[in-house]
Amino acid sequence: MAKGGVMGCYIQQCSMDSNGTLTAFMGETGTISVPGYYDIIQHCNQSQTDWFKVVVNIQMCTPGVNTIMAVYLFFDDMMITLSNKHSIWVSEYRSLKLKLNLKK
């Protein structure tokens, strides 16, 4: 990747503002105008243990104003939910599977 005319390795990141404006890895921007759930990034080869997926829930709580209600992070063995009320929930799939298997 070239930055300022110099080829090299640079940290790439994407971001989303609270109103639903997404800035992609290469700097392109756009605003999500329709409420719903959106896949932001994913590496979803579920046969590998390093897969992940990031989903954002955007809703229109005030007419004409989008709000990020929650961000969901999915991993091989857990899901993390970050809400707009600053709460965090962690669900571990592996421990849930173990509990279900023990009940048999």
Steps between C-alpha positions, in 0.01 A plus 500: 500500500624848421455783747625848417670353194702253709441126467496310827297312757250722678233427756162486331183559693136560440265697722135584539364820650197487728278627214589206273775662292748226409862567406645193326859374512606692190341828615170487310202628700125456481201528728262214567154650455277193552469359855597136549784258571815537291809280467793739540789256465538126502750223462255213502673177407328314783720196448782707652515608864596861422176602324314810614218728392394851606134601462349839585134570581394845378154636587324830445388607849450865406353573154785552254772407750662155498642358822727203559303288746752216534814346356527120493838324486481132405793263553542123481407443863332822618289800415550846651225763490574869558184707547441872459427507875867410570424145606695195388374142480727202440355165395738208489384236254741234623380509861139499383567191285663329798202574725260363241706183456514442876121502527460200267 
